[in-house]
């Protein structure tokens, strides 16, 4: 999708501080970090959100989780702890409609449920 910001980042059309990539995902630093480590992990394939995952692309979920764990290890937060956040839909204020996982860590995080 040429009008999708994250698709354009995945294609290398828009620069990003990429920290990890493979055939199915790209991970890059968030431009408005909410923690010392704040990396977004996105699939190269355009999927608007978790609700839109189908049997044809269900492996993206595991690809995203494995990549998030690799990012945490590379960023040095795998054992101190990190949070994975997936916003899905308007009530969560999802701002980019391309499935993505936030990897947050590098400090003690406050409880986020509520």
C-alpha positions, 0 to 999 in steps of 0.5 A: 500500500503506497499510502501506508507509512509503515509499508513505505518504511518496510520498503525503505522508501522512508528512512527509519532507525532500523534495529532488526529485519528479516524476510517477514518483519522490520523493527525500528525505533519509535520517533516518540519513545515512551521508554528508553527502549521503544521499538516498533516491530511490523510485518512487511506485509500490510495487515491493518490490525490483529483483527485482520489476521487470517489463516493465510497470514497467521504466521505473521503473529509468531514472526512478530513475537519472535522478532520482538524477543530478538529485539529485546535481546539485542537491546539488552532488556530481555532479562530485566523485562519488557512490555509488548503492546499491540493497539487494535482499533479506534478505542485504543487510539491505534494511529497507524493502521498497519499491524505493529508491536511496541517493544518497551523497556529499559526502565521499570514500567508502570502498570498499564491495565485499567 
